[in-house]
Amino acid sequence: MSGLTQETPAIARDMARKVLCRFRNVNKSYDGKARVVADLDLDIHQGEFLTLLGPSGSGKTTTLMMLAGFEQPNHGTIELDGSSIVGVPAYQRNIGMVFQNYALFPHMTVAQNLAFPLRMRGIAKAERERRVSDILDMVRLPEVADRRPVQLSGGQQQRIALARALIFEPQLVLMDEPLGALDKQLREQMQLEIRSLHERLGITVVYVTHDQSEALTMSDRVAVFAHGRIQQIAPPDDIYEHPANAFVADFVGDNNRLSGVVRSRGGEEYEVDCNGLVLQAVAKSEHGIGDEVLVVFRPENGVINHPIPPAPNRFDGKITERIYLGDHLRLRCQLTNGDLITVKISNKSHLSTCGTGSAISLYWSGMDCYVLPQPAGKA
């Protein structure tokens, strides 16, 4: 694995300035009518970990399959390292692939599975054996070389599948829901292992998942898909803290949403009337006076029953539901205007003993409240 292990995080960061893969105006339809992927423009930088995140049917897996060569676009171009790969067979693209079902050959040993892509590329036997030994050490499974896949645990099979994708030193590694079959604890462990391998080797990874926490944990950037289009592409903290629209705000993490009308504005700061509650909030996009908008704010950012300024951004109401979730509680609260919002508190908080029906006062800073366009037809 000499070609892989020479990369360092510093070199990977330098390489990240280069665009390794480029989609331009890519469209894909299976029936000639509905577009599964629509007008896709996307740059993937060398050395980055990019996650395609979205619900089922959003276009993320189809995008990955077109990059892998298992699907072809109806329109547009896909380039890899400056050359078009539209029409190039999958086996000629020098791309590694990791699937959810591992796709290991059951009749082969682990060593034979790992050697297979090298043998198909005409690598000599001595070099194949050296690389197999190196990659097994890298994924910390040197003792399983002579076992068959059925003799491995789910986590071990996934490590071997990842090793097989890396062993021929591809330009790019694609992962399609690779941890979906694992239990929660093993899944979280494998997230960290994959991320660690990425940082050590400086490889370029495109990862598909519908799991938002997985995307936030592992990625340099996240592209949120819906209806065949990218709704937002940004680093994980930007996606979470500054959602671009109502879909991203709903899909990534928990958000309270109140509908309202813009009452005044000054630069990026807005005052919004939400059914009688006046909120101060910020926005990146332009909204006019009288526009119907959404104000979104995260449940964990609220201040509860402490000295709270009278207005704006103060909510008074009562607790209608209390849910224990181990390290925190979720309180569902009905406001005086009838709207429902959620707040998260530590299970060690002095409020943790409050029951349903208890009065509560809440406050969110205007810098933690964001004005977004009202989705079409939802005003």
C-alpha positions, 0 to 999 in steps of 0.5 A: 500500500505504498502509494496510499500511505505516503499521503499526509493530512497536510498534503491532502489539504493542499490537494483539496484545492484541486477539483477531482470530479465535476458534474455539469448540468447532469440530468437522469430520468428512468422513464423519460419524464420524471427526473431523478437527478435534475440540472446537477452541478457539483465539484468534488475536491481531491482529498475531501470527504463529501457526503450526499445526504437525503431521504429515499428517492432524493437522487443521492444514490443515483448520483453515486451510481452515475459516478461509479459507472453503473448508470449513465446520465441522459444529459450533461457531463461527468469528468474525473481528473479532467477527462469525461467518463460518460460512457466509460465502463465502471471497471475502467474508472479506477474507482473503489466501491463499498456497498451496504451488503459488503458484496464479498465473494462467499466462496473465497477467503478474505485474502482471495477477496482482497487479491481479486481486484489486483489479479484482475488488473494483472498485478504480480502474485508477490505484489498481491500478497504484499498488498493483502498483508499491508491492507489487513494490517491497516484495518487491524484484521491480519488474523482473518486472512484465511477465513471466509466471509461467513466466519466474520462478524458484520463489522469485520466484513465491512472492514474487509469490504473497505479494504478491498475498495482501497487495495488497488489505490483508486483515485476515488472511493464511493460508499453507498450506505455502507453501515446501514446493516450494523447495530448502533454501537458498531455503526458509530465505531465504524464511522470513526474508523472510516474517518480515521482512514480517510485522514491518514490516507488522504483519499477522496471519499463520496459517501451516501447516507440518509442518516444525518448524524452520520453525515455530520460526524464524518464529512468535510462537506455535506450535500443535502439532496431533495427532489433530485437537486442539491438544496445546500452544500456546505461544511457540517456545522454550516448545514446545521447552524445555517440551513438554507431553506425549510427542507434542510432545517427540517431534515438536518437535526431538530428545529422549531418552526413558526410561520410569520410575517415580516414586520421590519428589517435592518440589514440581515436582522428582521422582526417577524410577527408570528401569530401575535409573538414578535421575534427578532431573527436573522436571514441570509436571503432577502425578504420584504416587509409583509412577506410570509416566512418561517422562523426556525430555531433549535430546541437546544438553544433555548434559555428556560425559566431564568431572568428573561427579557420581556420581549421580543423572543420570549415564549410563555406557555405550559409543558404538554409532553415530557420525554426522557432520552437518557442524557437529555429531556425533550419538553413539548410546550404549548405557547400562549398563542396556541403554537407548539415548540420543543425544548431540550434540557439536561436531565440534571437540570432543575427543571427535569422534575417538571411535569406536564401542565407546568408553566414555563418561560423560554427565550431564544437569542435573535442570533439563534433564530433564522428567517427562511422562505415559506415553502410554496403552498405552505403559507 
